[in-house]
Amino acid sequence: MPDTYPLELSVEETKRLLDDTPADVMLIDVREPDEVARCRIAGAQSIPMGQIPEQVGTLPKDKHLLIHCHHGGRSMRVTQFLRANGFDAVTNVAGGIDAWSQQIDPTVPRY
């Protein structure tokens, strides 16, 4: 794993990491359950933003955590929170699932 991790990655870079190094990364969806019910990225682990503080102890520190939400705002806050709490390998997915739908997988519904 690299020494430094970018604060933010594009959906294209995220897709490449998921495809090339699936054992080294974990995609975490911080949207609310009703949003996840509408659409999701296959393989993403759902942890609503409000539950992140209580779940922090369950997150792996040996994986690159890729955090996404709807457009990237909530996930950036979660990324910054995790970095402030000892997680170096955590990156926001810029544009969130909306960008994923537009640029990676058009079968993912937009809302």
RATA-V738095 format. One record per backbone hydrogen bond with DSSP energy under -1.0 kcal/mol. NH is the residue of the N-H (numbers start at 1). CO is the residue of the C=O. If there is no record, write none. Layout:
# RATA-V738095
nh=NH co=CO
nh=NH co=CO
This chain:
# RATA-V738095
nh=9 co=92
nh=14 co=10
nh=15 co=11
nh=16 co=12
nh=17 co=13
nh=18 co=14
nh=19 co=15
nh=20 co=16
nh=21 co=17
nh=24 co=21
nh=26 co=64
nh=28 co=66
nh=29 co=45
nh=30 co=68
nh=36 co=32
nh=37 co=33
nh=39 co=35
nh=44 co=41
nh=45 co=27
nh=47 co=29
nh=49 co=30
nh=51 co=48
nh=52 co=49
nh=55 co=51
nh=56 co=52
nh=58 co=55
nh=64 co=24
nh=65 co=89
nh=66 co=26
nh=67 co=91
nh=68 co=28
nh=76 co=72
nh=77 co=73
nh=78 co=74
nh=79 co=75
nh=80 co=76
nh=81 co=77
nh=82 co=78
nh=83 co=79
nh=84 co=80
nh=86 co=83
nh=87 co=82
nh=90 co=88
nh=91 co=65
nh=92 co=7
nh=93 co=67
nh=94 co=9
nh=96 co=93
nh=97 co=69
nh=98 co=70
nh=99 co=95
nh=100 co=96
nh=101 co=97
nh=102 co=98
nh=103 co=99
nh=104 co=100
nh=105 co=100
nh=108 co=105
